[in-house]
């Protein structure tokens, strides 16, 4: 009986270590981030499977462009470029979403994909 319990304990601890949640979430890649963003929007927008695929592809297209602006610019120039890119992205999402979905998308976008802040000196 003691051997069975020991074997069970070894198997249980091995299984626990094999399922590290931090290794399973791959948010460092563009695709992983796009998946997470799409899931967040999809919970409210109720996208069809075709819309979800197109939405995710569009997010994957724009994420590297957002990253490049965040790395290469600062201050109001950075925010102006991010705002312009955000408007371009929203315009392209209009072709994917229905009118009610698009209105909700615009409301959600500020919370899910904030542009950033500019530090000002007083």
Order of alpha helices (4+ residues) and beta strands (2+ residues): alpha-alpha-alpha-alpha-alpha-alpha
